Amino acid sequence: MSQDADFPIVVEGLRNAFGEHVIHEDLSLKVRRGEIIGVVGGSGTGKSVLMRSIIGLQVPDAGRIDVLGDEITAARDDDDIDIRSRWGVLFQGGALFSTLTVAENVEVPLKEFYPDLSEDLLHEIARFKVMLSGLPPEAASKYPSELSGGMRKRAGLARALALDPELLFLDEPTAGLDPIGAAAFDQLTLELQETLGLTVFLITHDLDTLYEICDRVAVLADKRVIAVDTIPNLLKLDHPWIQEYFNGPRGRAAQAAQTRTRAAHKAAARAKAMDNQPDTGA
């Protein structure tokens, strides 16, 4: 299988099992370059296991995974150093080193991949990534225990962006955040994707996130990806889990919120257009 440049992530025939418990069987998925793809599924469907397989932390029992043209499932430990520098990962909870400051956490991957960088340059890059994640400058010198949950998420994001990745993996980035914090993180993700040209692989249960920023959604059920499409097209499918998830009370609320948001954006655009019209009065 040759890697299509339009699909930086290609999974084919994936099988993951823990003993006799099979998580994935013949799972296939293609992620398009430049999209934000949401990954959803019930508990135990292996969303995080899929992500860990793609980034080489979980060795599958069968199948093939190509990432940015390299076959991850065939890579040896000394072969995958270069490819790992081309993606960033925000694990659920941030997974920050508690004994390091935010800036020092950001510097960890920089020191691993670029050991010859000067201390001054390391500090400058770390400060820039902290700023890019939406944290205030003073957060760089704080320890994770001194940060709120939302700030720890952003600190983890700053570290994920340290090496200027092409791919960004986010595992439940808005879990535990209040609605305002979650919406702000969604907006930040969208802005980073558009500004940096990222391809984003996003595991989430947050229906608002799915509606607001995801181009497509991949649904895990029955040990595989049963569908991957836009939400309007997914709503046309009669699979019981899809219908219950997207047409349940929270799904309907998310749909209504998106409709209101779109209406507000259209009204603002019309108002702006009216303001920009030339004044033809006498």
N, C-alpha and C positions, 0 to 999 in steps of 0.2 A: 504494500500500500504506500503510495507516494503521498507526501504531505501537501495538501492544497494550501497555497498561500492565503486563501480567503478564510481558512479554518485553522487558527493557531492551536486549537485543542481538538483532537480527534480520538474518541474512545470507541473501540470495537470489540464486541464479544467478551466484555469484562465479567470475570467471576471472582467474587470475594466470599470466603467462608471462614468461620471460626469453629473449628472442629466440625461437627455435623450441622451446625447452624449456618445455612447459606444466606448471605446478605444480598448479593447480586448474582444474577445468572443471565448471561448473554446480554449484558447492558451495553448499549451503544449511544453515543452522543457526539454531535459536532457543534462547536462553539464558533460563531462568526467573528471575524476580526472587527474590533471597534464597538461591539455591542455590550450592553449590560444584560447578562442572562441571570434570571432568578432561578434558584433550585429549591423546590418544595417537595414535601412528602410527609407522611405520618411518622410517628415515632418508630424507630427501628428500621426505617427504609434505607439507612446508610448514606445519608447526605454528606456527613463529615467523612465517612469512610471513602466515598467517591472522591472528595477533594484531596484527601490524604494520598489516595492512589495516584491522582494526577500529578501531585508534586513529589512523588517518590518516597513518601513516608510509610506507605502501605504496599507491600508486595502482593499483587493479586495472584490467584491460583491459575487463572487463564485469561487470555485476551491480550490486546495490544493498546497502548496509549502513546500517541505522538503529541509532543508539545513543541511548538515553534520549529517543527521539522526534525526533532530528535525523538527517537523511540525511548521513552522513559522506562518501559518495562524491560529493556535490554541493557540499560546503562549500568556500568560498574561504578563503585564509589568514587573512583578517581577520574571517571569520565563525565560526571554530571555537574562539576563545579561551575563551568561556564554557563550552562543552561539555568542553574539555580539563581544566577545573578540577574536573570531576565524576568523574574517574577517576584512579587511581594505578597506576603500573607499576613492578614490580620486574623489571628485566632480568637475564638470566643473568649471574652474576658481580658483580652489584650496580651496575655502571656509575657508581661514585662519582667525584667530582672529587678527584684525588689531592692537589691543593694546598690543599684546604679541609678543615677539621675535620668531624667527623660533624655537629655542630650547624650549622655553616655550610652543609653539604650540604643539610640539612633546610630551611634558610632560603631556599635558591635559589628554589623554586617560590612560596614565600610572598612574596618580594620581587617576583617577576614579576607575580603576580596582585593583590597588595595592596601597592603601592609606598608607601602612606602610613602603613603600620604603624610604630610607634616601635621603636627598637632594643631597648628593654626588653621589649616585647611579643613581638617576634621571638624573642628569647632564651628567653622563658618558654614559648612554643609549641614551640620546638625541643626544649627539655628535656623537655616533656611527651610529645612524640612519641618521643623516645629511650626514655623510660621505658615507653611503650606497646609498643614493639617488644621489650621484654624485656632491653634492655641496661642495665648498671649506670650510674649517673649520671656517673661519671668518664669513661665512653666518649665523652661529648659533646665533650670537648676534645681527643680523639685524632684522628690522621690515619689514613686507610684503611690505610696501610702498617704501622701499629702494631697492627692488629686481626687476629684469626684469621679464617679463611674464614667460619666461622659467624657471627662478629660483623659481618663486612662485609655478609653477607646481611641481618642484622637492621637494620644502618644503612641499607641500601637500602630496606628495608621502612618504616623510620621516615620516610624522604623520600617514599615512595609514599603515606603516610598524612597528609602535611603539610596537605593542603587538605580534609581530612574527606571523602574521596571516597565515592560510592555504589557504584562498580565498582572492583574490585581485580584487576589482571592480574599473574600470577606466571609467569615463564618459568624452568622447571627450578629451583625454589627450593631443593630439597634436593640438587642435584647437587654432588658433592664433599664432602658432609658425612658424618661417621661415623654409624652407625645410631642412636646416642643423640641426636646433634645433629639428625638428620633427624626423629626422632620428636618431639623438643621443638619443632621448627619446625612440624610438622604440627599439634600441639596448640595452638600459638600462633595459627596460621591459623584453626583452628576456633573458638577463643575470640574472636578479633577478629570473625569473621563473625557469630557469635551476638550479641556485645555491641553491635557497631556496625551490624548489619543489612546487611552487605555482600553484594553479588553477586560471586562470585570465579570468574574464568576462569583455570584452572590448567593449564599445560603441564607434563607430567612423564613420566618413564619409570619412576618409583618405584612399584612395585606396592603396597607397604605404604601409601603415601600414598593411592593410589586406593581401597584397601579401607577405610582408616581414616576419611577425611574427605570423600570425594566423594559427592555425592548421585546424580549421573549421570556417565557417561563418554561422550564423543564420540570415535569411532574414524575417523581419516583413512586412507583407502586408495583406490586407483584414482582419484586426483585429486579426491576428494570426501569428504564425511562419509557413510560407509556405514551407520552405526548410531549412535544416541545413546540410552542407556538405563541402567538400573541394572546393576551387574555380574552379578547372578543372571540377568537377562534376556539380557544379552549372551552369557553362557555357553551359552544355548540355541541360538544361531545357528551355522550350519555354515561360515561364512567361514573359510578356512584361516588367515589371519593372526590373527583373533580367537582361534581355538582354540589356535594355537601360543603366542600371547602370554599368555593367561590360564590355559591348562592345561599350560604348560611347567613345568619344575622350580621356577622362581622363583615362578610363579603359584600352584602348589600350596602352596609354602611360605608365601606371603602369606595364602592361604585358611586354612591351618592356624593361623597366628599370629592371624588375626582370630577364629577359633573359640575359641582359648584365651583371648583378651582378653575376648570376650563372656561366656565361662563364668566368668571371674574377676569381671567386673562383676556378673553375676547372683548369684554367691556373696556378694559384698560387700553387695549390696542385701538379700539374705535375712538376712545377719548383722545388718545395721543395723535391719531390721524386727523381728528377734527382740529386739534391745537396747531397742527403743522400746516393746515390749509391757509393759503394766502388770504389776507383781508382785502376783499374787493369793495368794501363800503366806501362811500364818498368821504 
